[in-house]
Amino acid sequence: MKTATNWNKTSSFPLLYYLIYFIFFLYLIFVIIQHLIISSSFRHTSLQQKIKKIIYGKVLWKQQSNKNSYVIFINNNQRFFFIVSDDVYDELMLGDYILAETEQRDISFRNSYEFYLYSSFGVNKYGYIEEVLKIVRSRNVINKVINNIFFGIYKLRKGLVELVNTNVNQPYNNVILRLSLGYKDTELDEIYRYFQDAGVAHVLVVSGLHVGFIYTFLYFVLKLFVFDKSIRIICVSLLTIFFMLLTGCSPPVVRSTIIVLSFGISELLARKQDPIHSLILAAFVILLINPSNLFSVSFQLSFAACFGIVYFYPLFYSYLRNFVEKKPFYVGYIIKLFLVTTSAQIATIPFLVYYFNKFSIISFLSNIFVIPITSMLLWISMFGYITSFFSKLCFVVLKIAELLTFLYVNLIKFFSQIPYCIINVGRINILSMIIYYFIFVILIPLLLNKNRYKTSMFAMMLAILLLFINFNFDKNLRITFLDVGLGDCIFVKTEDNKNILIDTGDSVQTVMYKISPWLKEKGVFTIHHLVITHPHYPHYGGTEFLIDNFKIEKIYINELIPPDNFEYKMLIDKIKQKNIKLYFVDKIKTIKFPKTEVVFIPNHINYFYNGERFYDHNSILVKIKHKNLEVLLTNDIPLRYLNKNIFDKNKLFLQLPNHG
């Protein structure tokens, strides 16, 4: 009979573990240094030139969504992320060598979307393949087998998506597809906001939670048919790998699959399972494949959550064991679930605040109800997929899943609408994060071991306050010109902390990936005065997104409205529907602050109508007067049309016209 070996009592293995930890630590330092070197060499501007270039290389990976098809392309140790047409996507196979005419851009770390490409795929450049000039097919048998496997999985995934869309009504079909298949080509804007505000958005991203549920589901199903434990573990492990491929091999799923497989291998070898060792193994494997994953938000969040569970949960449960064991089973289950979610939340709070600039207080409570329903919904969906191959019972199963999803969404909506459930905060500094983890990981366990509970609670409160207190006491006027490419966006923070935003860039993408992250990083969630200088899209393109995602108190727009610009008229209608105070600048308006005056001046100088240029020439001038300094923001008004009497040349800081 096999007996579990306690490796901690074996003299040679602790030394081996320490050696592995040391190597892993050195590798992390190497990855961080490499990242700093790469980031310093990348261009930090939106005004990047598009380089057309013919390159030859190998297709490393390819993936398709409803919106885009893309390939990961490798050439001379450089990785490229290329969007391709559907025809080119179908023609290319993994392992093929191609000669292609491409349009490339450098990755900019200031653009959150481009940084996502770098951190998730390790790419140096991104762009488009305009034309494939030559394809050299790979003769490698392994590549052919991999291509056939991926083609079969792609067809299966497509069939399952069609099955759900046919049998489940919107928007519940989209929720089921996200939960069970990681299918993100769905519209969930309003519902996703509910999940975010309730602090349960993580369930909509297939991750370790889902892999754990799938592993459990498959293990107990096979237990009915396969009685040998070793065979059962091997089968479940292979099916878990299949689930990873079916969901698109996203980084969180790959990480959690490696962790689950390490546990399975420990069971097969009858060795003692150590969650920390499994976490380090998973991190090591993933970083060896793609070192830039270390800077991926999903990598950091998923490993922080796993670490929180394996480190804090045993600690907390050891002090509550006697209390929990005396309670009925369902009460004990709820307490354990609360401890698990709390452990994960404690470890991830700094990352959530750092990257997303907000935290849901209600998440500690909402996860207790949401996670069990998530597991039920995932298991029912999987059962429906399995029965669809040999029975029409899948229709009934998917309708049950739809009903459960309806209750699920409404429960999350209820939690999201609880007043003051969200704390908005600016980007915290790294020192606060280090102090936070020092207190929770080292200091609090030491205090608990000495039964100093009151001191422990005080330390916890101090650590959390460090994350949410703003230590910025700067009371000076600050003017920031945001780099938005074609367009303008100027942020003014007055000495009494009033926020003024002048123009909003050219598009939703610009405000989503550049303006909004910058504002939230600076702790700006309310814009007291928003100015649209004229009805030209590089100046108002991001306004609608800001209206939906920030608190806007007052908006000032040019009184000149193009009769044929229906998009601009719809924007004005939306502003009125939101009950935001709207002012048309038809004469000089002055906003006074303690030491600053901001003046909006309608520049009615050029009355010759010549289409779009007419509105450029008659933009709103913005003059900022602070002590002995005057700042003149000309927007798109040519210097020849400026009213020369409005500024003092001796005290002038002038923005050059046309996005200067």
C-alpha positions as semicolon CSV with decimal commas, in nm:
position;residue;x (nm);y (nm);z (nm)
1;M;0,000;0,000;0,000
2;K;0,130;0,348;-0,093
3;T;0,196;0,585;0,188
4;A;0,241;0,959;0,163
5;T;0,597;1,071;0,227
6;N;0,647;1,382;0,436
7;W;0,921;1,549;0,239
8;N;0,956;1,823;0,497
9;K;1,119;1,568;0,727
10;T;1,367;1,457;0,460
11;S;1,693;1,639;0,516
12;S;1,793;1,687;0,152
13;F;1,468;1,831;0,018
14;P;1,444;2,158;0,215
15;L;1,786;2,249;0,077
16;L;1,664;2,165;-0,274
17;Y;1,354;2,381;-0,224
18;Y;1,566;2,676;-0,108
19;L;1,789;2,634;-0,412
20;I;1,485;2,637;-0,643
21;Y;1,347;2,946;-0,464
22;F;1,684;3,120;-0,505
23;I;1,698;3,040;-0,878
24;F;1,339;3,160;-0,918
25;F;1,420;3,483;-0,733
26;L;1,722;3,547;-0,959
27;Y;1,508;3,480;-1,264
28;L;1,247;3,733;-1,145
29;I;1,520;3,996;-1,106
30;F;1,643;3,918;-1,458
31;V;1,290;3,953;-1,601
32;I;1,236;4,288;-1,422
33;I;1,571;4,426;-1,549
34;Q;1,489;4,308;-1,901
35;H;1,149;4,477;-1,877
36;L;1,307;4,806;-1,764
37;I;1,554;4,795;-2,055
38;I;1,280;4,721;-2,307
39;S;1,045;4,984;-2,167
40;S;1,317;5,250;-2,182
41;S;1,387;5,165;-2,546
42;F;1,019;5,173;-2,651
43;R;0,871;5,498;-2,765
44;H;0,644;5,673;-2,513
45;T;0,429;5,870;-2,754
46;S;0,109;5,830;-2,949
47;L;0,263;6,000;-3,250
48;Q;0,433;5,682;-3,362
49;Q;0,514;5,639;-3,728
50;K;0,356;5,352;-3,912
51;I;0,643;5,159;-4,071
52;K;0,572;4,953;-4,381
53;K;0,813;4,663;-4,400
54;I;0,849;4,324;-4,569
55;I;0,953;4,061;-4,315
56;Y;1,006;3,685;-4,314
57;G;0,926;3,474;-4,011
58;K;0,733;3,196;-3,842
59;V;0,369;3,181;-3,734
60;L;0,390;3,105;-3,362
61;W;0,021;3,133;-3,268
62;K;-0,311;3,237;-3,417
63;Q;-0,651;3,315;-3,275
64;Q;-0,982;3,450;-3,399
65;S;-1,271;3,649;-3,257
66;N;-1,584;3,806;-3,404
67;K;-1,404;4,139;-3,440
68;N;-1,049;4,040;-3,538
69;S;-0,826;3,759;-3,649
70;Y;-0,465;3,778;-3,542
71;V;-0,138;3,588;-3,550
72;I;0,169;3,598;-3,328
73;F;0,468;3,615;-3,560
74;I;0,835;3,562;-3,469
75;N;1,131;3,703;-3,660
76;N;1,490;3,721;-3,529
77;N;1,380;3,676;-3,167
78;Q;1,125;3,957;-3,205
79;R;0,755;3,887;-3,159
80;F;0,489;4,068;-3,359
81;F;0,114;4,088;-3,303
82;F;-0,048;4,119;-3,647
83;I;-0,417;4,159;-3,725
84;V;-0,499;3,974;-4,048
85;S;-0,798;3,930;-4,275
86;D;-1,014;3,620;-4,229
87;D;-0,891;3,477;-4,561
88;V;-0,527;3,509;-4,455
89;Y;-0,610;3,364;-4,114
90;D;-0,768;3,055;-4,271
91;E;-0,468;3,009;-4,502
92;L;-0,197;3,032;-4,235
93;M;-0,110;2,737;-4,015
94;L;0,101;2,714;-3,700
95;G;0,467;2,660;-3,785
96;D;0,439;2,808;-4,136
97;Y;0,714;3,043;-4,256
98;I;0,578;3,342;-4,446
99;L;0,706;3,643;-4,636
100;A;0,462;3,929;-4,575
101;E;0,418;4,297;-4,638
102;T;0,333;4,452;-4,302
103;E;0,249;4,781;-4,133
104;Q;0,414;4,802;-3,791
105;R;0,415;5,017;-3,481
106;D;0,626;5,012;-3,167
107;I;0,456;4,923;-2,841
108;S;0,387;5,229;-2,626
109;F;0,375;5,158;-2,251
110;R;0,155;5,465;-2,202
111;N;-0,124;5,304;-2,400
112;S;-0,298;5,046;-2,181
113;Y;-0,412;4,838;-2,481
114;E;-0,061;4,822;-2,629
115;F;0,088;4,737;-2,289
116;Y;-0,167;4,454;-2,265
117;L;-0,031;4,315;-2,594
118;Y;0,322;4,330;-2,456
119;S;0,245;4,175;-2,119
120;S;0,012;3,902;-2,251
121;F;0,193;3,796;-2,566
122;G;0,547;3,932;-2,517
123;V;0,534;4,123;-2,846
124;N;0,770;4,405;-2,944
125;K;0,562;4,549;-3,227
126;Y;0,208;4,526;-3,352
127;G;0,023;4,612;-3,671
128;Y;-0,133;4,455;-3,979
129;I;-0,034;4,205;-4,244
130;E;-0,137;4,379;-4,565
131;E;-0,035;4,102;-4,806
132;V;0,119;3,756;-4,779
133;L;0,380;3,725;-5,052
134;K;0,493;3,367;-4,989
135;I;0,406;3,074;-4,761
136;V;0,644;2,787;-4,685
137;R;0,446;2,506;-4,525
138;S;0,588;2,338;-4,218
139;R;0,670;1,971;-4,272
140;N;0,703;1,909;-3,903
141;V;0,468;1,625;-3,802
142;I;0,415;1,778;-3,456
143;N;0,301;2,108;-3,611
144;K;0,056;1,922;-3,835
145;V;-0,089;1,733;-3,538
146;I;-0,119;2,057;-3,336
147;N;-0,293;2,232;-3,628
148;N;-0,543;1,947;-3,663
149;I;-0,614;1,950;-3,289
150;F;-0,667;2,325;-3,285
151;F;-0,888;2,313;-3,594
152;G;-1,106;2,044;-3,432
153;I;-1,129;2,239;-3,105
154;Y;-1,214;2,559;-3,296
155;K;-1,502;2,381;-3,475
156;L;-1,627;2,235;-3,145
157;R;-1,612;2,576;-2,972
158;K;-1,796;2,737;-3,263
159;G;-2,065;2,468;-3,244
160;L;-2,112;2,514;-2,868
161;V;-2,142;2,891;-2,910
162;E;-2,410;2,839;-3,175
163;L;-2,588;2,588;-2,947
164;V;-2,610;2,839;-2,661
165;N;-2,709;3,131;-2,886
166;T;-2,988;2,918;-3,037
167;N;-3,136;2,792;-2,711
168;V;-3,074;3,077;-2,465
169;N;-3,209;3,430;-2,493
170;Q;-2,997;3,743;-2,472
171;P;-2,823;3,867;-2,264
172;Y;-2,813;3,546;-2,060
173;N;-2,651;3,352;-2,347
174;N;-2,359;3,596;-2,334
175;V;-2,314;3,544;-1,958
176;I;-2,319;3,163;-1,998
177;L;-2,065;3,177;-2,284
178;R;-1,829;3,396;-2,083
179;L;-1,855;3,176;-1,776
180;S;-1,819;2,839;-1,944
181;L;-1,609;2,898;-2,258
182;G;-1,433;3,228;-2,196
183;Y;-1,609;3,359;-2,506
184;K;-1,561;3,737;-2,496
185;D;-1,715;3,836;-2,830
186;T;-2,033;3,939;-2,653
187;E;-2,202;4,264;-2,558
188;L;-2,226;4,291;-2,179
189;D;-2,165;4,660;-2,116
190;E;-2,441;4,725;-1,862
191;I;-2,433;4,379;-1,705
192;Y;-2,054;4,388;-1,681
193;R;-2,080;4,716;-1,489
194;Y;-2,309;4,539;-1,239
195;F;-2,046;4,268;-1,192
196;Q;-1,773;4,529;-1,144
197;D;-1,964;4,733;-0,889
198;A;-2,058;4,418;-0,694
199;G;-1,691;4,313;-0,687
200;V;-1,752;3,986;-0,875
201;A;-1,623;4,072;-1,226
202;H;-1,361;3,797;-1,186
203;V;-1,627;3,529;-1,244
204;L;-1,675;3,654;-1,601
205;V;-1,313;3,572;-1,682
206;V;-1,234;3,201;-1,701
207;S;-0,958;3,153;-1,443
208;G;-0,845;2,932;-1,160
209;L;-1,191;2,941;-0,999
210;H;-1,349;2,792;-1,311
211;V;-1,072;2,536;-1,365
212;G;-1,116;2,422;-1,004
213;F;-1,491;2,383;-1,053
214;I;-1,440;2,193;-1,380
215;Y;-1,181;1,963;-1,224
216;T;-1,419;1,890;-0,934
217;F;-1,714;1,832;-1,171
218;L;-1,518;1,592;-1,394
219;Y;-1,366;1,409;-1,098
220;F;-1,704;1,329;-0,942
221;V;-1,863;1,237;-1,277
222;L;-1,581;0,994;-1,356
223;K;-1,603;0,857;-1,004
224;L;-1,933;0,697;-1,109
225;F;-1,765;0,505;-1,393
226;V;-1,392;0,478;-1,317
227;F;-1,310;0,318;-0,984
228;D;-0,931;0,323;-1,002
229;K;-0,812;0,652;-0,850
230;S;-0,495;0,680;-1,059
231;I;-0,680;0,632;-1,388
232;R;-0,944;0,880;-1,275
233;I;-0,681;1,145;-1,197
234;I;-0,510;1,095;-1,535
235;C;-0,843;1,121;-1,722
236;V;-0,951;1,432;-1,532
237;S;-0,610;1,594;-1,591
238;L;-0,634;1,530;-1,966
239;L;-0,989;1,667;-1,976
240;T;-0,875;1,976;-1,782
241;I;-0,608;2,034;-2,048
242;F;-0,881;1,997;-2,311
243;F;-1,089;2,260;-2,127
244;M;-0,786;2,490;-2,129
245;L;-0,761;2,453;-2,509
246;L;-1,137;2,495;-2,552
247;T;-1,136;2,827;-2,366
248;G;-0,857;2,967;-2,583
249;C;-0,552;2,910;-2,358
250;S;-0,586;3,245;-2,185
251;P;-0,302;3,313;-1,934
252;P;-0,521;3,267;-1,620
253;V;-0,648;2,929;-1,743
254;V;-0,298;2,810;-1,833
255;R;-0,170;2,910;-1,488
256;S;-0,449;2,741;-1,298
257;T;-0,425;2,428;-1,518
258;I;-0,055;2,393;-1,431
259;I;-0,139;2,428;-1,060
260;V;-0,416;2,167;-1,083
261;L;-0,190;1,928;-1,277
262;S;0,083;1,963;-1,014
263;F;-0,170;1,860;-0,750
264;G;-0,272;1,565;-0,967
265;I;0,090;1,455;-1,010
266;S;0,141;1,479;-0,632
267;E;-0,160;1,250;-0,584
268;L;-0,030;0,999;-0,841
269;L;0,315;0,989;-0,679
270;A;0,161;0,976;-0,330
271;R;0,361;1,279;-0,225
272;K;0,262;1,548;0,017
273;Q;0,096;1,837;-0,162
274;D;0,235;2,183;-0,101
275;P;0,027;2,465;-0,251
276;I;0,313;2,717;-0,230
277;H;0,543;2,486;-0,427
278;S;0,270;2,436;-0,686
279;L;0,225;2,812;-0,720
280;I;0,599;2,865;-0,770
281;L;0,614;2,583;-1,024
282;A;0,325;2,734;-1,221
283;A;0,483;3,080;-1,214
284;F;0,821;2,944;-1,320
285;V;0,680;2,752;-1,617
286;I;0,469;3,047;-1,740
287;L;0,752;3,298;-1,705
288;L;0,992;3,067;-1,888
289;I;0,746;3,055;-2,178
290;N;0,676;3,429;-2,172
291;P;0,871;3,642;-1,920
292;S;0,659;3,951;-1,992
293;N;0,364;3,774;-1,823
294;L;0,512;3,898;-1,496
295;F;0,377;4,244;-1,583
296;S;0,035;4,119;-1,690
297;V;-0,249;4,232;-1,464
298;S;-0,421;3,893;-1,486
299;F;-0,097;3,713;-1,391
300;Q;-0,047;3,930;-1,084
301;L;-0,412;3,914;-0,974
302;S;-0,452;3,538;-1,017
303;F;-0,129;3,453;-0,836
304;A;-0,203;3,705;-0,561
305;A;-0,550;3,548;-0,514
306;C;-0,405;3,195;-0,504
307;F;-0,134;3,304;-0,260
308;G;-0,395;3,470;-0,038
309;I;-0,603;3,153;-0,023
310;V;-0,315;2,912;0,051
311;Y;-0,147;3,148;0,300
312;F;-0,422;3,334;0,486
313;Y;-0,707;3,080;0,483
314;P;-0,526;2,816;0,699
315;L;-0,415;3,096;0,932
316;F;-0,765;3,237;0,980
317;Y;-0,934;2,896;0,997
318;S;-0,694;2,770;1,264
319;Y;-0,823;3,041;1,500
320;L;-1,189;2,976;1,415
321;R;-1,182;2,596;1,389
322;N;-1,351;2,526;1,724
323;F;-1,620;2,786;1,654
324;V;-1,689;2,654;1,301
325;E;-1,700;2,287;1,397
326;K;-1,974;2,354;1,653
327;K;-2,201;2,510;1,390
328;P;-2,438;2,326;1,153
329;F;-2,287;2,218;0,820
330;Y;-2,441;2,494;0,608
331;V;-2,333;2,765;0,855
332;G;-1,981;2,621;0,863
333;Y;-1,976;2,613;0,481
334;I;-2,074;2,981;0,460
335;I;-1,806;3,077;0,713
336;K;-1,541;2,879;0,525
337;L;-1,646;3,036;0,196
338;F;-1,628;3,381;0,354
339;L;-1,276;3,305;0,481
340;V;-1,166;3,186;0,136
341;T;-1,301;3,495;-0,044
342;T;-1,165;3,724;0,228
343;S;-0,821;3,562;0,199
344;A;-0,819;3,619;-0,177
345;Q;-0,946;3,978;-0,137
346;I;-0,678;4,065;0,119
347;A;-0,405;3,959;-0,122
348;T;-0,554;4,131;-0,429
349;I;-0,676;4,466;-0,285
350;P;-0,348;4,650;-0,359
351;F;-0,346;4,532;-0,721
352;L;-0,715;4,617;-0,770
353;V;-0,661;4,967;-0,634
354;Y;-0,335;5,016;-0,828
355;Y;-0,470;4,909;-1,168
356;F;-0,843;4,985;-1,153
357;N;-0,848;5,276;-0,904
358;K;-1,152;5,144;-0,723
359;F;-1,255;4,874;-0,481
360;S;-1,595;4,721;-0,403
361;I;-1,659;4,703;-0,029
362;I;-1,958;4,478;-0,086
363;S;-1,739;4,212;-0,257
364;F;-1,669;4,040;0,077
365;L;-2,042;3,969;0,108
366;S;-2,143;3,931;-0,258
367;N;-1,885;3,659;-0,330
368;I;-2,038;3,435;-0,062
369;F;-2,359;3,415;-0,268
370;V;-2,219;3,452;-0,618
371;I;-1,944;3,186;-0,615
372;P;-2,173;2,890;-0,527
373;I;-2,419;2,996;-0,798
374;T;-2,128;3,034;-1,041
375;S;-2,026;2,673;-0,975
376;M;-2,384;2,550;-1,027
377;L;-2,419;2,749;-1,349
378;L;-2,085;2,619;-1,481
379;W;-2,171;2,257;-1,398
380;I;-2,518;2,283;-1,557
381;S;-2,367;2,440;-1,872
382;M;-2,108;2,163;-1,899
383;F;-2,378;1,900;-1,852
384;G;-2,578;2,068;-2,130
385;Y;-2,276;2,061;-2,364
386;I;-2,214;1,693;-2,294
387;T;-2,579;1,590;-2,344
388;S;-2,599;1,784;-2,674
389;F;-2,392;1,512;-2,845
390;F;-2,639;1,228;-2,786
391;S;-2,970;1,370;-2,658
392;K;-3,219;1,653;-2,704
393;L;-3,219;1,686;-2,327
394;C;-2,964;1,967;-2,372
395;F;-3,251;2,205;-2,462
396;V;-3,409;2,153;-2,118
397;V;-3,072;2,177;-1,943
398;L;-2,987;2,507;-2,118
399;K;-3,328;2,651;-2,030
400;I;-3,258;2,567;-1,665
401;A;-2,922;2,743;-1,706
402;E;-3,102;3,046;-1,854
403;L;-3,341;3,066;-1,556
404;L;-3,049;3,036;-1,313
405;T;-2,859;3,306;-1,505
406;F;-3,160;3,538;-1,478
407;L;-3,159;3,499;-1,097
408;Y;-2,779;3,526;-1,096
409;V;-2,769;3,857;-1,285
410;N;-3,047;4,011;-1,076
411;L;-2,875;3,910;-0,752
412;I;-2,553;4,078;-0,872
413;K;-2,753;4,383;-0,983
414;F;-2,897;4,407;-0,631
415;F;-2,550;4,405;-0,473
416;S;-2,416;4,658;-0,726
417;Q;-2,690;4,909;-0,646
418;I;-2,624;4,917;-0,272
419;P;-2,525;5,280;-0,195
420;Y;-2,156;5,359;-0,136
421;C;-2,044;5,007;-0,225
422;I;-1,757;5,143;-0,440
423;I;-1,449;5,330;-0,317
424;N;-1,273;5,531;-0,590
425;V;-0,907;5,610;-0,528
426;G;-0,608;5,740;-0,723
427;R;-0,308;5,524;-0,804
428;I;-0,127;5,419;-0,488
429;N;0,252;5,422;-0,462
430;I;0,465;5,110;-0,449
431;L;0,585;5,188;-0,094
432;S;0,226;5,170;0,038
433;M;0,186;4,828;-0,128
434;I;0,510;4,700;0,026
435;I;0,407;4,819;0,375
436;Y;0,061;4,663;0,327
437;Y;0,203;4,320;0,239
438;F;0,463;4,340;0,517
439;I;0,189;4,401;0,772
440;F;-0,042;4,125;0,644
441;V;0,212;3,860;0,548
442;I;0,465;3,897;0,831
443;L;0,344;4,121;1,115
444;I;-0,017;4,001;1,158
445;P;0,070;3,625;1,174
446;L;0,331;3,706;1,439
447;L;0,077;3,905;1,643
448;L;-0,186;3,632;1,610
449;N;0,060;3,371;1,732
450;K;0,110;3,583;2,043
451;N;-0,271;3,619;2,085
452;R;-0,252;3,996;2,043
453;Y;-0,584;4,024;1,859
454;K;-0,654;4,394;1,921
455;T;-0,310;4,491;1,793
456;S;-0,368;4,269;1,489
457;M;-0,695;4,446;1,409
458;F;-0,526;4,784;1,445
459;A;-0,247;4,673;1,209
460;M;-0,504;4,552;0,954
461;M;-0,687;4,885;0,963
462;L;-0,358;5,074;0,926
463;A;-0,253;4,864;0,627
464;I;-0,585;4,919;0,448
465;L;-0,589;5,294;0,525
466;L;-0,244;5,326;0,366
467;L;-0,400;5,217;0,036
468;F;-0,689;5,462;0,039
469;I;-0,540;5,778;0,190
470;N;-0,421;6,038;-0,060
471;F;-0,083;6,174;0,046
472;N;-0,072;6,437;-0,230
473;F;-0,081;6,780;-0,065
474;D;0,015;6,981;-0,373
475;K;-0,197;7,300;-0,387
476;N;-0,042;7,455;-0,698
477;L;-0,208;7,517;-1,033
478;R;-0,122;7,234;-1,271
479;I;-0,181;7,221;-1,648
480;T;-0,122;6,888;-1,825
481;F;-0,124;6,838;-2,202
482;L;-0,225;6,477;-2,261
483;D;-0,071;6,299;-2,557
484;V;-0,377;6,185;-2,757
485;G;-0,232;6,189;-3,108
486;L;-0,463;6,365;-3,353
487;G;-0,664;6,590;-3,125
488;D;-0,648;6,785;-2,801
489;C;-0,701;6,705;-2,436
490;I;-0,578;6,946;-2,169
491;F;-0,630;6,890;-1,798
492;V;-0,623;7,180;-1,552
493;K;-0,616;7,127;-1,175
494;T;-0,662;7,448;-0,979
495;E;-0,513;7,533;-0,644
496;D;-0,843;7,446;-0,471
497;N;-0,860;7,102;-0,638
498;K;-1,118;7,183;-0,907
499;N;-1,079;6,978;-1,226
500;I;-1,115;7,133;-1,572
501;L;-1,089;6,922;-1,889
502;I;-1,058;7,099;-2,224
503;D;-1,152;6,871;-2,518
504;T;-1,166;6,491;-2,506
505;G;-0,956;6,352;-2,790
506;D;-1,073;6,198;-3,114
507;S;-1,245;5,871;-3,020
508;V;-1,380;5,635;-2,757
509;Q;-1,061;5,426;-2,789
510;T;-0,846;5,730;-2,713
511;V;-1,035;5,820;-2,396
512;M;-1,067;5,454;-2,291
513;Y;-0,698;5,364;-2,323
514;K;-0,528;5,700;-2,260
515;I;-0,738;5,974;-2,100
516;S;-0,950;5,770;-1,858
517;P;-0,660;5,562;-1,715
518;W;-0,455;5,879;-1,664
519;L;-0,741;6,060;-1,486
520;K;-0,809;5,765;-1,257
521;E;-0,440;5,725;-1,184
522;K;-0,439;6,085;-1,062
523;G;-0,748;6,024;-0,848
524;V;-0,978;6,228;-1,073
525;F;-1,334;6,090;-1,075
526;T;-1,522;6,421;-1,091
527;I;-1,475;6,676;-1,369
528;H;-1,612;7,008;-1,249
529;H;-1,585;7,189;-1,584
530;L;-1,568;7,016;-1,924
531;V;-1,507;7,235;-2,230
532;I;-1,568;7,130;-2,593
533;T;-1,397;7,403;-2,793
534;H;-1,566;7,327;-3,128
535;P;-1,764;7,055;-3,308
536;H;-1,472;6,876;-3,474
537;Y;-1,430;6,505;-3,382
538;P;-1,063;6,527;-3,264
539;H;-1,195;6,753;-2,987
540;Y;-1,521;6,588;-2,875
541;G;-1,473;6,220;-2,974
542;G;-1,435;6,087;-2,618
543;T;-1,704;6,299;-2,451
544;E;-1,975;6,033;-2,442
545;F;-1,747;5,783;-2,267
546;L;-1,654;6,043;-2,005
547;I;-2,020;6,126;-1,945
548;D;-2,096;5,757;-1,885
549;N;-1,797;5,686;-1,660
550;F;-1,720;6,008;-1,469
551;K;-1,920;6,260;-1,274
552;I;-1,946;6,573;-1,489
553;E;-2,084;6,887;-1,321
554;K;-2,079;7,147;-1,601
555;I;-2,017;7,134;-1,976
556;Y;-1,935;7,432;-2,197
557;I;-1,969;7,401;-2,574
558;N;-1,933;7,626;-2,876
559;E;-2,257;7,796;-2,976
560;L;-2,183;7,714;-3,343
561;I;-2,341;7,376;-3,420
562;P;-2,302;7,219;-3,768
563;P;-2,647;7,152;-3,919
564;D;-2,533;6,822;-4,075
565;N;-2,332;6,681;-3,780
566;F;-2,594;6,447;-3,635
567;E;-2,341;6,276;-3,407
568;Y;-2,266;6,606;-3,236
569;K;-2,638;6,683;-3,200
570;M;-2,695;6,340;-3,042
571;L;-2,414;6,414;-2,799
572;I;-2,587;6,739;-2,694
573;D;-2,914;6,549;-2,646
574;K;-2,737;6,294;-2,425
575;I;-2,585;6,570;-2,212
576;K;-2,934;6,709;-2,155
577;Q;-3,073;6,362;-2,072
578;K;-2,803;6,318;-1,807
579;N;-2,916;6,646;-1,645
580;I;-2,566;6,791;-1,670
581;K;-2,556;7,170;-1,668
582;L;-2,491;7,279;-2,026
583;Y;-2,366;7,624;-2,127
584;F;-2,332;7,761;-2,480
585;V;-2,035;7,998;-2,501
586;D;-2,184;8,287;-2,699
587;K;-2,000;8,554;-2,499
588;I;-1,701;8,574;-2,266
589;K;-1,744;8,355;-1,957
590;T;-1,510;8,370;-1,659
591;I;-1,468;8,109;-1,386
592;K;-1,287;8,241;-1,079
593;F;-1,080;8,041;-0,834
594;P;-0,877;8,169;-0,534
595;K;-0,564;8,256;-0,737
596;T;-0,670;8,169;-1,090
597;E;-0,915;8,283;-1,355
598;V;-1,020;8,068;-1,649
599;V;-1,181;8,264;-1,932
600;F;-1,376;8,113;-2,225
601;I;-1,377;8,348;-2,525
602;P;-1,582;8,287;-2,843
603;N;-1,339;8,377;-3,121
604;H;-1,587;8,517;-3,375
605;I;-1,327;8,656;-3,614
606;N;-1,351;8,456;-3,937
607;Y;-1,710;8,459;-4,070
608;F;-1,625;8,310;-4,409
609;Y;-1,791;7,967;-4,416
610;N;-1,572;7,700;-4,574
611;G;-1,703;7,378;-4,421
612;E;-1,505;7,218;-4,142
613;R;-1,242;7,493;-4,128
614;F;-1,510;7,743;-4,033
615;Y;-1,560;7,570;-3,697
616;D;-1,185;7,532;-3,645
617;H;-1,126;7,902;-3,699
618;N;-1,408;7,998;-3,462
619;S;-1,311;7,769;-3,173
620;I;-1,347;7,874;-2,813
621;L;-1,030;8,038;-2,688
622;V;-0,933;7,945;-2,335
623;K;-0,723;8,190;-2,135
624;I;-0,586;8,092;-1,795
625;K;-0,461;8,377;-1,575
626;H;-0,257;8,283;-1,269
627;K;-0,063;8,550;-1,081
628;N;0,171;8,707;-1,341
629;L;0,126;8,434;-1,601
630;E;-0,123;8,399;-1,884
631;V;-0,174;8,075;-2,073
632;L;-0,360;8,091;-2,404
633;L;-0,504;7,770;-2,548
634;T;-0,574;7,838;-2,915
635;N;-0,710;7,493;-3,008
636;D;-0,755;7,498;-3,391
637;I;-0,762;7,875;-3,446
638;P;-0,486;7,991;-3,685
639;L;-0,275;8,268;-3,537
640;R;-0,386;8,510;-3,811
641;Y;-0,744;8,490;-3,684
642;L;-0,663;8,549;-3,317
643;N;-0,791;8,869;-3,165
644;K;-0,464;9,041;-3,085
645;N;-0,617;9,241;-2,799
646;I;-0,695;8,945;-2,575
647;F;-0,348;8,871;-2,443
648;D;-0,037;9,037;-2,311
649;K;0,270;8,929;-2,510
650;N;0,497;8,986;-2,211
651;K;0,319;8,733;-1,989
652;L;0,223;8,466;-2,238
653;F;0,245;8,090;-2,267
654;L;0,092;8,006;-2,604
655;Q;-0,033;7,669;-2,729
656;L;0,029;7,645;-3,102
657;P;-0,290;7,586;-3,305
658;N;-0,395;7,253;-3,456
659;H;-0,288;7,015;-3,180
660;G;0,041;7,192;-3,114
